[in-house]
Amino acid sequence: MADFFDVLLRRKTIRKYRPEAISDNLLKELLTAGCRASTTGNMQLYSIVITRDQDRKKTLAPFHFNQKMVLEAPVVLTFCADFNRFNKWCRLRNAEPGYDNFLSFMTAAIDALLVAQTMCIAAEAKGLGICYLGTTTYNAHKIIDSLSLPKGVVPVATVSLGWPAEDPAQVDRLLVEAVIHQETYEDYSDEIIDSLYRDKEMRDDSLQFVKENNKETLAQVFTDVRYKKNDNEFFSGILLKVLHDQGFIND
Ligand SMILES: Cc1cc2nc3c(=O)[nH]c(=O)nc-3n(C[C@H](O)[C@H](O)[C@H](O)COP(=O)(O)O)c2cc1C
């Protein structure tokens, strides 16, 4: 296995996969490693739905806005915040669960994301490529129907997984100093923001992105094209309804 820090520092999202399958044993090994992630109170408030069947992937694809990774990756994993299993255990053991609230959703969502990311690192350490699909929370209601998720279960992340068929350049990150605060949060002055984002803004790929999208600044590509207020509000409405329907928000 490659040096652990190399795995972390060299990683990049992979969106193209070779057709080779991932064996059951390897997948189980990755998920077992993922499940060693820290978990609130050792409650393991998550479930993972494995999709390998091509017809099922075809059903899922539109919910992920037809991102091609869903059909092309040999394995698609949907990580769910899950209080259903734990609640059932409590009720069978004469314990009344009090987990029908927003805090409990956050707790389970954090647990699910920790498993997802730990599994992703394990996969990358084995030479596999992964891509998160943020579309999961946009179309959670459709994914719930499609995967038969009961009350108490909400999908929070999808990961496509496969053997890499591309070797893209690593994308940039802000300097680590940009995200670190010593002891208390030191708010960013305009000058500091200018200096922290300058390199990102001046990259050739960023300048190209601004031009292609007919925008004045890179920030406008985010606010006006990629992650728009209207979309955010629309999908927030859907997600709030999902949390209500799945029993995490009460009237
Ligand atoms: C929660 C989350 C959702 C994401 N959703 C998508 C997605 O829907 N489609 C996609 O191509 N990449 C998606 N990504 C991958 C990011 O675009 C990628 O991590 C980011 O551009 C940084 O690139 P890197 O992972 O290669 O460093 C997502 C990543 C995260 C963490």
The ligand as an SDF file (V2000), in Angstrom:
LIG
                    3D

 31 33  0  0  0  0  0  0  0  0999 V2000
  -20.3430   16.6780   -0.8950 C   0  0  0  0  0  0  0  0  0  0  0  0
  -19.6820   16.6690   -2.2440 C   0  0  0  0  0  0  0  0  0  0  0  0
  -20.4610   16.6610   -3.3700 C   0  0  0  0  0  0  0  0  0  0  0  0
  -19.8810   16.5930   -4.6450 C   0  0  0  0  0  0  0  0  0  0  0  0
  -20.6910   16.5020   -5.7340 N   0  0  0  0  0  0  0  0  0  0  0  0
  -20.1360   16.3180   -6.9600 C   0  0  0  0  0  0  0  0  0  0  0  0
  -20.9680   16.0950   -8.0800 C   0  0  0  0  0  0  0  0  0  0  0  0
  -22.2000   16.0480   -7.9760 O   0  0  0  0  0  0  0  0  0  0  0  0
  -20.3660   15.8990   -9.2730 N   0  0  0  0  0  0  0  0  0  0  0  0
  -19.0080   15.8950   -9.4240 C   0  0  0  0  0  0  0  0  0  0  0  0
  -18.5250   15.7010  -10.5420 O   0  0  0  0  0  0  0  0  0  0  0  0
  -18.1890   16.0960   -8.3600 N   0  0  0  0  0  0  0  0  0  0  0  0
  -18.7200   16.2950   -7.1400 C   0  0  0  0  0  0  0  0  0  0  0  0
  -17.9120   16.4590   -6.0360 N   0  0  0  0  0  0  0  0  0  0  0  0
  -16.4470   16.4240   -6.1980 C   0  0  0  0  0  0  0  0  0  0  0  0
  -15.8670   17.8480   -6.0850 C   0  0  0  0  0  0  0  0  0  0  0  0
  -16.2060   18.5650   -7.2490 O   0  0  0  0  0  0  0  0  0  0  0  0
  -14.3550   17.7450   -5.9060 C   0  0  0  0  0  0  0  0  0  0  0  0
  -14.0740   17.0780   -4.6890 O   0  0  0  0  0  0  0  0  0  0  0  0
  -13.7180   19.1340   -5.8610 C   0  0  0  0  0  0  0  0  0  0  0  0
  -13.8570   19.7790   -7.1050 O   0  0  0  0  0  0  0  0  0  0  0  0
  -12.2450   19.0430   -5.5180 C   0  0  0  0  0  0  0  0  0  0  0  0
  -11.6000   18.1770   -6.4150 O   0  0  0  0  0  0  0  0  0  0  0  0
  -10.7060   16.9660   -5.8830 P   0  0  0  0  0  0  0  0  0  0  0  0
  -11.5850   16.0520   -5.0950 O   0  0  0  0  0  0  0  0  0  0  0  0
  -10.1740   16.3090   -7.1410 O   0  0  0  0  0  0  0  0  0  0  0  0
   -9.6130   17.5670   -5.0630 O   0  0  0  0  0  0  0  0  0  0  0  0
  -18.4670   16.5740   -4.7750 C   0  0  0  0  0  0  0  0  0  0  0  0
  -17.6770   16.6030   -3.6140 C   0  0  0  0  0  0  0  0  0  0  0  0
  -18.2780   16.6460   -2.3730 C   0  0  0  0  0  0  0  0  0  0  0  0
  -17.4110   16.6390   -1.1340 C   0  0  0  0  0  0  0  0  0  0  0  0
  1  2  1  0
  2  3  1  0
  2 30  2  0
  3  4  2  0
  4  5  1  0
  4 28  1  0
  5  6  2  0
  6  7  1  0
  6 13  1  0
  7  8  2  0
  7  9  1  0
  9 10  1  0
 10 11  2  0
 10 12  1  0
 12 13  2  0
 13 14  1  0
 14 15  1  0
 14 28  1  0
 15 16  1  0
 16 17  1  0
 16 18  1  0
 18 19  1  0
 18 20  1  0
 20 21  1  0
 20 22  1  0
 22 23  1  0
 23 24  1  0
 24 25  2  0
 24 26  1  0
 24 27  1  0
 28 29  2  0
 29 30  1  0
 30 31  1  0
M  END
$$$$
